[in-house]
């Protein structure tokens, strides 16, 4: 079997023999002119262009480039959008998927103090992600409408509960900021570190350590968390530990 591939770049012909590069070249060769133009301008990354050429027919590529030009979504959403287009999802469903994902980001940012709701959110979010990536959603439009509406309603209800809990928390601890996650340094000082991570003020060091690590894992930017909140909690932890060591 001849594992080579010829690509034409007028007037030259380049022969690709490296097996690792052949799928990449094939994917780039399959790109429509619209996506080749976006790639040449640097508007789309090379890895994303390869995935587009690999996963989508020319017809779906054209639909995707029109969707992309209309929305100009941040890069972090593009792999999800590409996956949805590769699965043949209608555009209205893709819009709703992105809306739900943005809602989940708001929920995450609001749950810093609410470990009891975080577990419920994790279960709901993991199910949503698993069924999306595994292609387990209904194919018929009527069923997909019902499915996505239900998913969005579940997240909206969880967000409502989170917001209510935060308002109650803010009243109790005197945080008057509209968003505790973005509060000023002064408002942060009104909350003890154990309370910040969902523990009692007299909690044992082992419990504080476990809760802190679990929370930092959820807030880490690499796991979809907030860099701002991650740094905030880390600073609170460092200040707390410094205070303990000086006793």
BELLIN-V507755 format. One record per backbone hydrogen bond with DSSP energy under -1.0 kcal/mol. NH is the residue of the N-H (numbers start at 1). CO is the residue of the C=O. Records with the same first field share a line. If there is no record, write none. Layout:
# BELLIN-V507755
NH: CO + CO
This chain:
# BELLIN-V507755
4: 2
5: 16
7: 14
9: 12
12: 9
14: 7
16: 5
21: 18
22: 18
25: 21
26: 22
27: 23
28: 24
29: 25
30: 26
31: 28
36: 32
37: 33
38: 34
39: 35
40: 36
41: 37
42: 39
43: 38
49: 45
50: 46
51: 47
52: 48
53: 49
54: 50
55: 51
56: 52
61: 57
62: 58
63: 59
64: 60
65: 61
66: 62
67: 63
68: 64
69: 65
70: 66
71: 67
72: 68
77: 74
78: 75
81: 77
82: 78
83: 79
84: 80
85: 81
86: 82
87: 83
88: 85
89: 84
94: 90
95: 91
96: 92
97: 93
98: 94
99: 95
100: 96
101: 97
102: 98
103: 99
104: 100
105: 101
106: 102
107: 103
108: 104
109: 105
110: 106
111: 108
114: 111
118: 114
119: 115
121: 117
122: 118
123: 119
124: 120
125: 121
126: 122
127: 123
128: 124
129: 125
130: 126
131: 127
132: 128
133: 129
134: 130
135: 132
136: 131
144: 140
145: 141
146: 142
147: 143
148: 144
149: 145
150: 146
151: 147
152: 148
153: 149
154: 150
155: 151
156: 152
157: 153
158: 154
159: 155
160: 156
161: 157
162: 158
163: 159
164: 160
165: 161
166: 162
167: 163
168: 164
169: 165
170: 166
171: 167
172: 168
173: 169
174: 170
175: 170
182: 179
183: 180
188: 184
189: 185
190: 187
191: 188
196: 192
197: 193
198: 195
199: 194
203: 200
208: 204
209: 205
210: 206
211: 207
212: 208
213: 209
214: 210
215: 211
216: 212
217: 213
218: 214
219: 215
220: 216
223: 220
224: 221
225: 220
230: 226
231: 227
232: 228
233: 229
234: 230
235: 231
236: 232
237: 233
238: 234
239: 235
240: 236
241: 237
242: 238
243: 239
244: 240
245: 241
246: 242
247: 244
